[in-house]
Amino acid sequence: MSKTEVAVDTAQVKRLLSALGGKETKQAAIGTLRKSAKILQDETERQFKSKVNIDGVRVAYKSKSGKEKKKWKRVATVKINNKELSAKVHIMSDYRAKWFELGTRKRVTKGHKVTGYYTLRPGGGARRYKSRTGKGGNRGRIKAWHLFQKAQQLTERLIFDNMEKEMSKQIQRIAKKNGRA
């Protein structure tokens, strides 16, 4: 997602914002960013759960009652930069997610067991090549599904609409806490 500005032009929000201090304003902005980025994170998780079915995506754990349950690993992660007041949602918390997002090229092995080495020039002195037994094997490719990109397109408008509502909620919450509302 590109950097964009969200203009909140509600008179009440402006009045409350001017009443708050710098630290409190920053807290409101960080809370807003986190909740809005969570929308994209949840949609990305939903996209991956509907398409990707590989081992290791679910992790076993024991509940308090002692039953073993399976829980989905996080695919998308939200990172908030407090200094720049920016949020980033990325899918690299599970390294395999990149393969399903971007796809892979066709993968082929060169052969089986290495049995020795040889050179193309008599007497050596040149590059050494590996001598293998067996033929190479085709290991396939993964087609690009662009799940993260689809999640971005589905939630972009929703995120920016939510930012305006969430910012006013955060400001009102902080103002009530400090007795300024």
C-alpha positions as CSV (number, residue, x, y, z in Angstrom):
1,M,0.0,0.0,0.0
2,S,1.2,3.4,-0.8
3,K,1.7,6.3,1.7
4,T,-1.5,8.3,1.9
5,E,-2.9,10.9,4.2
6,V,-6.2,10.7,5.9
7,A,-7.9,14.0,6.6
8,V,-10.3,14.0,9.4
9,D,-12.4,17.2,9.1
10,T,-14.9,16.8,11.9
11,A,-15.2,19.9,14.1
12,Q,-15.4,17.8,17.3
13,V,-12.4,15.8,16.4
14,K,-10.3,18.9,15.7
15,R,-11.5,20.5,19.0
16,L,-10.5,17.4,21.0
17,L,-7.2,17.1,19.1
18,S,-6.2,20.6,20.0
19,A,-7.1,19.9,23.7
20,L,-4.8,16.8,23.8
21,G,-1.1,17.0,24.3
22,G,1.6,15.8,21.8
23,K,2.1,12.4,23.6
24,E,-1.6,11.7,23.8
25,T,-2.1,12.6,20.1
26,K,0.6,10.2,19.2
27,Q,-1.0,7.5,21.3
28,A,-4.3,8.1,19.4
29,A,-2.6,7.8,16.0
30,I,-0.7,4.6,17.0
31,G,-3.9,3.0,18.2
32,T,-5.7,4.0,15.0
33,L,-2.9,2.6,12.8
34,R,-2.8,-0.6,14.7
35,K,-6.5,-1.3,14.5
36,S,-6.7,-0.3,10.8
37,A,-3.7,-2.4,9.9
38,K,-5.3,-5.4,11.7
39,I,-8.1,-5.3,9.0
40,L,-5.6,-6.1,6.3
41,Q,-3.9,-8.7,8.5
42,D,-7.2,-10.5,9.1
43,E,-8.1,-10.5,5.5
44,T,-4.7,-11.8,4.5
45,E,-5.0,-14.6,7.0
46,R,-8.5,-15.4,5.6
47,Q,-7.2,-15.6,2.0
48,F,-4.3,-17.9,3.0
49,K,-6.5,-20.2,5.1
50,S,-8.9,-20.6,2.2
51,K,-6.2,-21.5,-0.4
52,V,-3.1,-22.9,1.3
53,N,-3.2,-26.3,2.9
54,I,0.4,-27.4,3.8
55,D,1.9,-29.1,6.8
56,G,3.3,-26.8,9.4
57,V,0.8,-24.1,8.9
58,R,-1.1,-25.5,11.8
59,V,0.7,-25.8,15.1
60,A,-0.3,-28.3,17.8
61,Y,-0.6,-27.1,21.3
62,K,-2.2,-28.5,24.5
63,S,-5.1,-26.6,26.0
64,K,-5.7,-26.1,29.7
65,S,-8.0,-29.2,29.7
66,G,-5.2,-31.3,28.3
67,K,-6.7,-31.8,24.9
68,E,-4.4,-31.3,21.9
69,K,-5.6,-28.7,19.5
70,K,-4.4,-27.2,16.3
71,K,-3.9,-23.5,15.8
72,W,-3.0,-21.6,12.6
73,K,0.3,-19.9,12.5
74,R,0.3,-16.2,11.8
75,V,1.0,-15.4,8.1
76,A,0.7,-11.7,8.2
77,T,2.4,-9.4,10.8
78,V,1.7,-5.8,11.7
79,K,4.7,-3.6,12.5
80,I,4.1,-0.1,13.9
81,N,6.9,2.5,13.6
82,N,6.3,4.9,16.5
83,K,8.8,7.6,15.3
84,E,7.4,8.0,11.8
85,L,3.8,7.0,12.8
86,S,3.5,4.5,10.0
87,A,2.2,0.9,9.9
88,K,3.4,-2.0,7.8
89,V,1.7,-5.3,7.2
90,H,4.0,-8.0,5.8
91,I,3.7,-11.7,5.1
92,M,7.3,-12.7,5.8
93,S,6.7,-14.0,9.3
94,D,6.2,-17.4,7.6
95,Y,8.9,-17.7,4.9
96,R,6.8,-20.0,2.8
97,A,4.1,-17.4,2.3
98,K,6.3,-15.6,-0.3
99,W,6.2,-18.7,-2.5
100,F,2.4,-18.7,-2.7
101,E,2.3,-15.0,-3.2
102,L,4.9,-14.6,-5.9
103,G,5.2,-18.2,-7.2
104,T,8.4,-20.1,-8.1
105,R,10.1,-20.9,-11.3
106,K,10.3,-24.5,-12.5
107,R,12.7,-26.4,-10.2
108,V,14.8,-29.3,-11.6
109,T,17.5,-31.4,-9.8
110,K,20.8,-32.2,-11.6
111,G,20.8,-35.8,-10.7
112,H,21.3,-38.2,-7.7
113,K,24.4,-39.1,-5.8
114,V,27.7,-37.4,-6.6
115,T,30.2,-40.2,-7.6
116,G,33.2,-38.1,-8.4
117,Y,34.6,-35.1,-10.3
118,Y,35.9,-34.5,-13.8
119,T,37.4,-31.7,-15.9
120,L,36.8,-30.9,-19.6
121,R,40.6,-30.3,-20.3
122,P,43.0,-33.2,-20.2
123,G,45.5,-32.8,-17.3
124,G,43.1,-30.7,-15.2
125,G,43.7,-27.1,-14.3
126,A,40.2,-26.0,-15.3
127,R,36.9,-26.0,-13.6
128,R,35.9,-29.3,-11.9
129,Y,32.4,-30.7,-12.7
130,K,30.5,-33.1,-10.5
131,S,29.8,-36.6,-11.9
132,R,26.4,-37.9,-10.8
133,T,24.4,-41.0,-11.1
134,G,20.9,-41.0,-12.4
135,K,18.9,-38.4,-14.3
136,G,17.7,-35.1,-13.0
137,G,14.2,-34.8,-11.7
138,N,11.4,-32.3,-12.2
139,R,10.3,-30.9,-8.8
140,G,7.6,-28.7,-10.2
141,R,6.6,-25.1,-9.6
142,I,4.2,-23.1,-7.5
143,K,1.8,-20.9,-9.4
144,A,1.5,-17.3,-8.0
145,W,-1.8,-16.8,-6.2
146,H,-1.2,-13.1,-5.2
147,L,-3.2,-13.7,-2.0
148,F,-1.7,-10.7,-0.2
149,Q,-2.3,-8.4,-3.2
150,K,-6.0,-9.5,-3.3
151,A,-6.4,-8.8,0.4
152,Q,-5.0,-5.3,-0.1
153,Q,-7.4,-4.6,-3.0
154,L,-10.4,-5.9,-1.0
155,T,-9.6,-3.9,2.2
156,E,-8.1,-0.7,1.0
157,R,-11.2,1.4,1.1
158,L,-12.4,-0.2,4.3
159,I,-9.1,0.6,6.0
160,F,-9.2,4.3,5.2
161,D,-12.9,4.5,6.2
162,N,-12.0,2.8,9.5
163,M,-9.1,5.1,10.2
164,E,-11.4,8.2,10.4
165,K,-13.8,6.4,12.8
166,E,-11.1,4.9,14.9
167,M,-9.2,8.2,15.2
168,S,-12.2,10.0,16.6
169,K,-12.8,7.0,19.0
170,Q,-9.2,7.0,20.2
171,I,-9.2,10.8,20.8
172,Q,-12.5,10.7,22.7
173,R,-11.3,7.8,24.8
174,I,-8.1,9.7,25.8
175,A,-10.1,12.9,26.4
176,K,-12.5,11.0,28.7
177,K,-9.7,9.5,30.5
178,N,-8.2,12.9,31.2
179,G,-11.5,14.5,32.0
180,R,-11.4,16.9,29.0
181,A,-14.5,15.7,27.1
